Amino acid sequence: MIHLNDKKEFVIFQKPHSDISFIGTGEWKKKNSINAIPNGFVLSTFKGDLFHLTSSFNPLNESVHIETSRINKEISDKKSRYLQNASNIIKKCKNGYFEKCILSRIKQETFNIKNAFDVFTQLCDSYSHGFKYILNHVEFGLWIGVTPEILVQGNSTCYQTQALAGSKAKNDNKKWGNKELIEHQYVSDYIREKILNLGTIEFESSSEELIAGNIKHLNQIFKFKLNTDLNNFLFQLHPTPAIAGLPTEKAINWIHQNETHDRELYCGYLGLIDNDNTEIFVNLRCAKIYQNKLSLYVGGGITAESNPEDEFHETEIKAETLLSVIKKI
């Protein structure tokens, strides 16, 4: 058995539609550019700090025990605070300051599971789609997640990304509302513009539904070639309006000034850099694991047509992506 704790830096991951997990242990080294990383696993915070795990990766063929001694810092997650922030964003959207802004919160739950790897195993068993991972970083702690959103996939001959926005429950069969359609359009237009500024679009799909766990999203695929290096494109692309808002700089400034928490790894990105096939995902549906608590990071896009109560309810649904897995253990 492999024994890991919060003093050891590592990542264990499983790619979408695969049943093979890989493990790498080493040290997270801060980097200024993806160009400085020939290959390996990369991790970026929402604020843009970039890290590379100095490790080789091997298929995981034995059981793992992961424990953490970190005691949680109690998070103030008052619904009233979220609703007030949502209302303020809606006003700013109506007066033209924002087109859209992403508001997030941390939902804390009691965590009594002795081996955090059990959660990762159950996550992989529950969701064939999505990029699943559990990692430890000495600065940011022990994180786990499953993300449906590709940021960049492919190589210099052809890359792929997606506009993923708008959310509703998987069993909601009503037509998509105007709010969700506009929200998704903002993201599609932004991605299209960034690609055309730095390359050429080879293929653009129509907008379709994508089911990710217990949630439906609107999704559009873009395949493209770049006239620049991948690092420059990622710098221009991330964070997209799906995780920050529009205008981007105004939205990010508002988030830093008004959200009561640091997003840390939430809405950053993570994945594999390789000359043959780069696979980088936006870090969504994730949580930070403490000895006695689980801090789930959830959020959604606020526009002029949003309803604060509906938006709060959406974050509760998103939290169930991980909570429903934990309840099975």
N, C-alpha and C positions, 0 to 999 in steps of 0.2 A: 504493500500500500504506500502511496505517495502522501506525505504529510506536509501541508502548507499552512502558513499563518500570515498575519498582517505585517510581519517583519520581512517577508520574502516577496519580491516583485515577480509577477507572473501573469500569464493570460492563458485561458483554456477557451477554445471556440469551436463552433460547428457551423459550417457553411449552409446556406439554404438548400433544402431538398437533398441533404446528405445525412448519413447516420454515423459518419466518422468524426470523432473529436480529435483536436490537436492540442498539444501543450507546449508552452515555451516558458522557461524561467531564466531570469537574467537581471538586467537593470534598465530602468527607463531613463534614457538620456535625452535631455532637451536639445532640440534642433531648431535652426532658423528657417529651414527650407526642406521640402520633400526631396529636392534635387540633391541634398546631402545624404540621402538614404538610398543606397543601391537597391536594397530589397529588405523585406521583413515586415514586422507589425508596427503600425503607426497609430497614434492616439492624439487627438486634438481636443482641447477644452472649448467651450462656447466662446471664450474670449480670444481664442486663437493660439494659445500656447501649444506647441507641437512636441511630441515625445516619440522616441523609437525604442522598442525593446530589443536590447542586444542579446539575441537568442536564436538558436535554430529551433525548428518545430518538428515534433514527432507525433505520430498517431498515438492516442492515449489507449493503452491496452491493459491498464490495471485500475483498481479502485483508488479513490482520492479522498482525503479528509482535509477540509478547510475550516479553520476556526479563526475568530477575530477577538481580540481583547479590547477593541475600541468601545468605549461607552458613549452612547449618543448624546448630542447636545439637543435639548428639547427645542423643537421647532414650533413657532407660533403660526398655526394654520387656521386662522379664523375665517369662516365663510364670509363674514361681513366685510373683512378686509378685501377678499377676492372680489366680491360683488361691487364694492366701491371702486376698485381699480378698473374693473370691466366697464362700469358706467362712465368713468373718466375717459377711457379709451374711446368708447362709443361717441362721446361728445366731441372728442378731437377728430374722429373720423367724419362726423357730420359737418364740422366746420372746415374740413379740408386739410388739417394738419397731418393726419394719417390717412392712408387708404386701408391699411390693415396693420395690426400689431399683435404679436403673440404674447399672451399672458400665461405664466406658469405658476404652479404652486407645489409644495411638498406635502404629501399625505403620509403621516406616520402611523405605523401599525406595530403591535407587539410581535417580536420575533423570538421564538423559543426553540428553533431548530438548531441542533448542536453541530451538524455538519452542513455548511453552506453548499457544498458540492451536490447534495441531494436536491436542492432547488434547481441547479443547473441541469441535472439529469432529468428531472421532471419537466423542465422547460423544453428540453430537446424532444422528449416523448410527446409533449402536448402540441408543439408547433413545428410542422415540417418546413413551413415557409420561414423566411426571416433569418437573419444572422444572429446566432445565439452566442453569448460569451459570459464568462466570469473572470474578473481581473483584479489584481491588487497593485496599487501605486502608493508608495510610502507617504506621498503628500496628500493624495485625494481619498485613499482608503480602498475598501473592498466594494466593488460594483458588479452588478449582474444585469443582464438585459436581453431583449430580443427586439430587433429592429427590422421593419419591413422596407425601409427606404434606402435605395441605392443613391449614393452621391455621385460616384464615378466608377464605372466598370469597363474593362477592356484593355486595349493597348493602342499604340500610336497608329495602327492601321484603321482602327475604329473603336471609339468610346461610346458608352451609353450612360444616360442619366434619366431621371424621371421627375415629373412634376406631380407630387403627392400632396393633396390638400383636401379639406372638407372631410368631415367625419360624421358618422351616425352609427347607431347600433346595427349589428349584423342582421338582426331580425326585423329591422325597420324597412318595410317594402314601399313606403310612400315615395313619390317623386322627389328628386333632389330639389331643395329650396333655392331661391334666388341668392340667398346669403352664401351657401356652399358653392354654387356655380361661380359667383363673382370671386370668392376667395381662391378657388382653384385657378381661375383665369389669370389672376395677379401672378401666381407662381409660374404658370406656363409662359406668360409673356416675358417675365423676368429671365427665365432660363433660356428661352429662344433668343433674346437680345444678347445675353452673355456669350452664347455659342457663336452667333453671327459676328460679334465683335472680335472673336479670337479664332474662328474656324468656319467650317461649313457644315450644314445639316444634311445628312445623307438620308434620314428617314424620320418622320414625325407621325406618331400614331394618333388616332382619334382618342377622345377622352372616354375612359371606361371605368367601371367599378373594380376595385381591388379589395378583396376581403383579407384582413390581417387579424387573426384571432377572433375577438368578439366585436370587431369594428369594420365598417366599410369606409373606403376612401374613394375619391375621384383620382384617377391616375392617367398620366400621359407619358409615353416613352419617346425619348429623343436619341437617335444615333447620329454620331458626328465625328468629324476629323478636326484636329487642332493645327493652327499655324504657329502655335507657341508651345512652351513646355507645360507639363501637367501642373507644376507648382503654381505658375502664374494663373492658370485657369482656375484652380481651386481657390486661390486667393481672391479672385474676382467673383466666383460663384458662391462661396460660403461666407456667412450664413445666408441662405435663401429666404424669401418671404414666408416660406412654410414654417420656419423656426424663429424668425426675427420680426419681419414686417416690411412695410413700405411707407415712405422712403426708408431705406435700410438704415442709414446713419441716425435718423431721428428715432426710429424704433429701438435701435440698440441703446442709444443714450437714455431713452425713457425706461427701458428694462433695467439698466444698471442703477438708475436713480430711484426707481419705485418698487421693484420687487424686493421683498424683505430677505431674500436668500441669494447666495451665489449659485448659479446653475452648475458650476464646475464642469463635469463631463457631459451633463445633459445638454443635448442639442449641439454638442461637438461632433466629431466624427472618428471612426476607427475602422481598421481593416488592414489588408495586405497590399504592400507595394511590391510589384514584380514587373520586370521588363516584358514578360510574356502575357501576364494577365493581372492587372491591378483591380482590386475589389475593395472599395471604400464605402462605408455605410454611415448614415446620419444616426447618432446615438439617441434613439427614442425608446419608449417603454422600458425604462431602466430604473434601478433603485440602488441605494447605498446601504450596505449591510453593517449593522452594529451588533454588539453582543446581545442586546435585548430589544432592539428596535429595527424596523425597516423603513427607510425614508424613500418613498416613491415620488419620482419627478414626473409631473403630468402638466399638460397645457393645451392651449388651443388658440385658433385665430379669431381675433375680435375685429369686426367691421362695423360700419354704420348700421347694418341691419341685424346686429347681434342682440340677443336677449341675455342679460347677465345670469339669470337662473338656469337657462338652457346651457350656457357655456360651462357653468359649474357642474351641471349634471354630466356633461360630456367628459370632464376630467375624471369624474367618479367612474364612468364606464371604462376609460383608458386605464385607470389604476387596476381594474379587474384582470387585465392581461397577465399581470404577475400575481396578484392576490389569489386568483382562481387556481393557479398552479400550486401555490403554497398550501392552500386548503386541502389539496389532495395528499399531502405528505403526512 
